[in-house]
Amino acid sequence: MRTRSFLLAGLLVALLVAGVGSYYASSHPDGLEHVAQQTGFLDSADDPKDTGSPFAGYETKGVDDARLGGGLAGVAGVLLTLVIGGGLFRVLRRREAPSSTDAA
């Protein structure tokens, strides 16, 4: 029961950081984008390949408030990572080898 409580607490912290922390994230460009603006090659960049995604650009499609959309995108990212990672863990985990008493 102790491991389950620890994992649940970790999930809650991750959701809080993703939802609340991203709500307060800076709207200024990141370092690479800032350097691209300063040196003048930002306009030559290709459009991102994820522009059709519902969470493209750390926003949520259909949500007008940029901060709320960013928080929702963060929470969705945590949940998607949990579902995909948990699913892979279940599929790839090692099966317990049958003991000698099971074969008899």
C-alpha positions in Angstrom: 0.0 0.0 0.0 2.9 2.3 0.6 4.2 2.2 -3.0 0.7 3.0 -4.3 0.4 6.0 -2.0 3.8 7.2 -3.2 2.9 6.8 -6.9 -0.4 8.6 -6.4 1.3 11.5 -4.6 3.8 11.7 -7.4 1.0 11.8 -10.0 -0.8 14.6 -8.1 2.4 16.6 -7.9 3.1 16.2 -11.6 -0.5 17.2 -12.4 -0.2 20.3 -10.2 3.1 21.3 -11.7 1.8 20.8 -15.2 -1.5 22.5 -14.6 -0.6 25.3 -12.2 3.0 25.8 -13.1 2.4 26.1 -16.8 -0.4 28.6 -16.0 2.4 30.9 -14.7 5.0 30.1 -17.4 6.6 33.0 -19.2 5.1 34.0 -22.5 8.6 35.2 -23.7 10.3 33.0 -26.3 12.7 30.3 -25.2 16.5 30.7 -25.6 16.8 29.3 -29.1 13.9 31.3 -30.4 15.3 34.4 -28.8 18.7 33.9 -30.5 16.9 33.2 -33.8 15.1 36.5 -33.5 18.2 38.4 -32.6 20.3 37.0 -35.4 17.5 37.4 -38.0 17.0 33.8 -39.1 13.7 33.1 -37.3 11.7 33.9 -40.5 13.5 31.2 -42.4 12.4 28.4 -40.1 9.9 25.8 -41.3 6.5 25.5 -39.6 6.4 22.9 -36.9 5.0 19.5 -37.9 2.5 19.4 -35.0 0.4 22.5 -36.1 -2.7 20.3 -36.5 -2.4 18.8 -33.1 -5.0 19.9 -30.4 -2.1 20.8 -28.1 0.3 22.4 -30.6 2.4 25.3 -29.3 1.7 24.4 -25.6 -1.9 25.5 -26.1 -5.2 23.8 -26.2 -7.2 24.2 -29.4 -10.6 25.8 -28.7 -9.6 27.5 -25.5 -9.2 31.3 -25.9 -7.3 32.0 -22.7 -3.6 31.2 -23.4 -2.7 30.5 -19.8 -5.7 28.1 -19.2 -5.0 26.4 -22.6 -1.3 25.9 -21.6 -2.4 24.4 -18.2 -4.8 22.1 -19.9 -2.1 21.0 -22.4 0.3 20.3 -19.5 -2.2 18.2 -17.7 -3.1 16.3 -20.9 0.6 15.7 -21.5 1.1 14.2 -18.0 -2.0 12.0 -18.4 -0.9 10.8 -21.9 2.6 10.0 -20.7 1.1 8.0 -17.8 -1.2 6.1 -20.1 1.4 5.4 -22.7 4.1 4.6 -20.2 1.8 2.4 -18.1 0.6 0.6 -21.1 4.2 -0.1 -22.3 5.1 -1.3 -18.8 2.2 -3.7 -18.7 3.0 -5.1 -22.2 6.8 -5.3 -21.7 7.1 -6.4 -18.1 8.6 -9.8 -17.5 6.3 -12.6 -16.7 7.0 -14.6 -13.6 8.7 -17.8 -14.5 6.6 -20.9 -13.5 7.9 -22.5 -10.3 8.6 -26.2 -10.1 5.5 -26.8 -8.0 3.3 -25.3 -10.7 4.4 -27.8 -13.2 3.6 -30.8 -11.1 
